[in-house]
Amino acid sequence: MKTLRVLTLLLAACSAFAGENDAPIQDNSFLVEEAYNQEADVVQHILTFTHSRHGDWMSTFTQEWPVGSLRHQLSFGAMTENAGGHRSNDFAINYRYQLTGDGNAKVAISPRLTLLHSQAQVMIPVSVVVSPRVVTHWNLGYTTNPGTLNAAQSVVWLTSHRFNTLVETVWSHSRRDHDLVVNPGVRWSYDLPNGLQIVPGVSVPFDITAHQRSVFLYLSFEHPFRKAH
């Protein structure tokens, strides 16, 4: 109930900043991947932090860079996890290909390949615009070591051009383990005159399998960069 009250207050407070004259937030999920590559000459920096009620936590930092055009994107991610008192670090290199569509299309598809220290992952994100106010994102993928099937889905309500509410469902299954997480949340944006867009967000993931609730914090900075001559 306490978490629900916090989200309700955030919803009321952030709606006051949600103007209708700006472009809507395009990449609008947390745990689910959207099928939109970065536009040419635009870079995005993403920070996340997850903390469970048992004290475990995870932090990530990711940079997404276009490679020449919308068609190709490279991103780099650093992750630190503290689980059961044991801390570990990892680094990911991601390549994503814009197979079809973009942020203005009804349907977008952008397969991704990720290499980590001891794993590899293939993911197929699909984004579908259901209506002017509702967008859905769908993920299906496979991660090696151990072999794990990953699937995810999110429904995003564009409450206004600069404020979103969303519910995500994330599922994974391997021979050793399986997991199901439901994640309701909110996010909003601030657009500055110099082209910088700041997007904070907060959600409350609930691991149904482990009966564990966490808090997820999100912050991204997206801005144009000048090409080297």
Secondary structure, 3 states (H helix, E strand, C coil): CHHHHHHHHHHHHHHCCCCCCCCCCCCCCCCCCCCCCCCCCEEEEEEEEEEECCCCEEEEEEEEEECCCCCEEEEEEEEEEEECCEEEEEEEEEEEECCECCCCCCEEECCEEEECCCCEEEEEEEEEEEECCEEEEEEEEEECCCCEEEEEEEEEEEEECCEEEEEEEEEEEECCCEEEEEEEEEEECEECCCCCEEEEEEECCEECCCCEEEEEEEEEEEEECCCCC
